[in-house]
Amino acid sequence: MKLIPILAAVASIFAASSASAALVTANFDDVASFSAVGSAYAASGVVFDGEALAVDGTDVTLATPFTAHSGTNAMFSPFAATVMNVANGFVGDVSLWYSSVTGSTTVSVYDGLNATGSVLSSFTLAANSTAYELFSQASQSFSGVGYSISFGGNDGQIAYDDVTVNAVPLPAALLLFPMGAAGLGLTARRKRKQA
């Protein structure tokens, strides 16, 4: 019977830990240069479409080497806008660092996956450098739950780094289900042994 209080204590810890959102930052440093970012952050519930490429600013093949905001890599979208999906959603705001050499780029937060549904918020990033030598921070608050972010491609003239969202954790019930099932199984096993 000592198992029940232990299971209850563990259950309350899981419930408390899942009550708040968790910061997830994509810094692109774990992705090889000129490779698709794709599912590099899938463990955090974040997946990028095929347009997102990680580029190492120190790569000797670059015509214009650059220094990313943190680490060595940044994310480029060579031709079209790229989309970041967050499976369980994210809340509050989105924050990122960017370097843009020409024109302006619009970043939009959507309430559906793959940049679908309603736009919860949009913000414009103006040109801020001539050779990716400067990364500036931008952030935007929004209401509701976002599920995707569309990053304007600007024909490959913009780099993104340290994209941060407040990811919504899995519901506490999903985390507690395996523990409850285990508790029921142990209780049933004990009753069979006593009979």
Solvent accessible surface area in square Angstrom, and as a share of the most:
residue,aa,sasa,rsa
1,M,163,0.73
2,K,171,0.72
3,L,44,0.22
4,I,92,0.47
5,P,83,0.52
6,I,102,0.52
7,L,38,0.19
8,A,60,0.47
9,A,53,0.41
10,V,55,0.32
11,A,29,0.23
12,S,66,0.43
13,I,117,0.59
14,F,76,0.32
15,A,39,0.30
16,A,72,0.56
17,S,75,0.48
18,S,14,0.09
19,A,89,0.69
20,S,75,0.48
21,A,43,0.33
22,A,55,0.42
23,L,129,0.64
24,V,20,0.11
25,T,63,0.36
26,A,2,0.01
27,N,50,0.25
28,F,0,0.00
29,D,48,0.25
30,D,128,0.66
31,V,15,0.09
32,A,70,0.55
33,S,36,0.24
34,F,103,0.43
35,S,39,0.25
36,A,58,0.45
37,V,3,0.02
38,G,19,0.18
39,S,74,0.48
40,A,54,0.42
41,Y,27,0.10
42,A,48,0.37
43,A,115,0.89
44,S,53,0.34
45,G,20,0.19
46,V,1,0.01
47,V,62,0.36
48,F,5,0.02
49,D,48,0.25
50,G,64,0.62
51,E,66,0.29
52,A,0,0.00
53,L,43,0.22
54,A,0,0.00
55,V,7,0.04
56,D,34,0.17
57,G,0,0.00
58,T,90,0.53
59,D,30,0.16
60,V,145,0.83
61,T,108,0.63
62,L,37,0.19
63,A,110,0.85
64,T,55,0.32
65,P,85,0.53
66,F,15,0.06
67,T,107,0.62
68,A,7,0.05
69,H,75,0.34
70,S,39,0.25
71,G,51,0.49
72,T,63,0.36
73,N,6,0.03
74,A,0,0.00
75,M,0,0.00
76,F,25,0.10
77,S,0,0.00
78,P,37,0.24
79,F,167,0.70
80,A,49,0.38
81,A,46,0.36
82,T,0,0.00
83,V,19,0.11
84,M,3,0.01
85,N,24,0.12
86,V,2,0.01
87,A,65,0.51
88,N,62,0.32
89,G,0,0.00
90,F,0,0.00
91,V,47,0.27
92,G,36,0.35
93,D,50,0.26
94,V,0,0.00
95,S,21,0.14
96,L,0,0.00
97,W,61,0.21
98,Y,19,0.07
99,S,0,0.00
100,S,0,0.00
101,V,34,0.19
102,T,64,0.37
103,G,45,0.44
104,S,69,0.45
105,T,5,0.03
106,T,70,0.41
107,V,0,0.00
108,S,12,0.08
109,V,0,0.00
110,Y,40,0.15
111,D,57,0.29
112,G,15,0.15
113,L,81,0.40
114,N,96,0.49
115,A,29,0.23
116,T,74,0.43
117,G,61,0.59
118,S,65,0.42
119,V,78,0.45
120,L,51,0.25
121,S,14,0.09
122,S,56,0.36
123,F,24,0.10
124,T,88,0.51
125,L,4,0.02
126,A,61,0.47
127,A,52,0.40
128,N,36,0.18
129,S,12,0.08
130,T,119,0.69
131,A,39,0.30
132,Y,24,0.09
133,E,108,0.49
134,L,90,0.45
135,F,19,0.08
136,S,31,0.20
137,Q,106,0.47
138,A,17,0.13
139,S,68,0.44
140,Q,57,0.25
141,S,80,0.52
142,F,22,0.09
143,S,95,0.61
144,G,50,0.48
145,V,59,0.34
146,G,0,0.00
147,Y,69,0.26
148,S,0,0.00
149,I,0,0.00
150,S,19,0.12
151,F,0,0.00
152,G,13,0.12
153,G,4,0.04
154,N,37,0.19
155,D,107,0.56
156,G,15,0.14
157,Q,64,0.28
158,I,0,0.00
159,A,0,0.00
160,Y,0,0.00
161,D,0,0.00
162,D,18,0.09
163,V,2,0.01
164,T,26,0.15
165,V,1,0.01
166,N,32,0.16
167,A,10,0.08
168,V,47,0.27
169,P,40,0.25
170,L,80,0.40
171,P,79,0.50
172,A,31,0.24
173,A,74,0.57
174,L,106,0.53
175,L,58,0.29
176,L,48,0.24
177,F,149,0.62
178,P,80,0.50
179,M,33,0.15
180,G,40,0.38
181,A,49,0.38
182,A,53,0.41
183,G,7,0.07
184,L,134,0.67
185,G,41,0.40
186,L,67,0.33
187,T,49,0.29
188,A,43,0.34
189,R,124,0.45
190,R,105,0.38
191,K,134,0.57
192,R,167,0.61
193,K,146,0.62
194,Q,143,0.64
195,A,120,0.93
